[in-house]
Amino acid sequence: MAHFVSLLPLIWPWFILIAGMVSAASGRRQLGLTLLLVFGLAALVLGLVTPLAVGIVAAGLLGAAALNHLTGIGVAVGHVMLIGWCLALGAHLVPGFQNLMVLDRVYAGPDSSAFSMYLNLDKPMVLFAVLLAWPGMTDSARPVRRTPLLVGLATLPALFAVGLAAQAIRPELSLPPWWLIFAFSNLFLTCLTEEAFFHGYLQSLIASKLGAALGVTLAGLLFGLAHFPGGPALVAYAAILGAACGLGFYATGRLWVPVLMHFGFNAVHLFLFTYPASA
């Protein structure tokens, strides 16, 4: 807690950003976009973003909003452009964002690898864009399909069992002093953004054209491929995790279900096993 409190003078703008993200993801898009505007102005004044970055984000958001008014080939082109824009932001390829390093080569425990972490400004922009492009992801709640939900939930401990059997992870109980800033960043800036993109948006888009089964499968594979820098084993683990979270979204139609599944998996990894986990 002390570590988190010591960061408050630096990280307060992220509270505005996250309030906007939560509002938008909960169906209050107008409030979410208003808070995003407030955050953008504060970040610009504080030098956290440049006018170029603001312009690129604004163009992407306007393009995402326009997708719902396109027809024919324009729809396909628009989605391809939006996906490219999202991937560029997620990979930190867009200039002008001063992401804040809050953990610099820290260790969760004696057997864990060094771990560094930034509070990102660029990646969370993806959430607002995909919500504009696919607004139905926040109001698609349905009666729970119990079987796919249970399969998705059961996959999470099974992944740990496989990781232990393959010696990819080891048991390690830990509660590092920086756990709260990790949770703050991982839940909102990572899990919420990634689940909105891969499952709320991509899975829904694929499912609308090719069916739910392919939607879950392909979105899971794409989630795995996003972890390619970590090597083939991580790609495989992440793809299975992605499919499990995809089942959570398919089974409930509620975005917060895969978000909490994803975050819960990462939190268990931090507290009970060797870390870092790149999922």
Beta strands, then each sheet from edge to edge (+ up, - down):
strand 1: 100-106
strand 2: 115-119
sheet 1: 1+ 2-
end
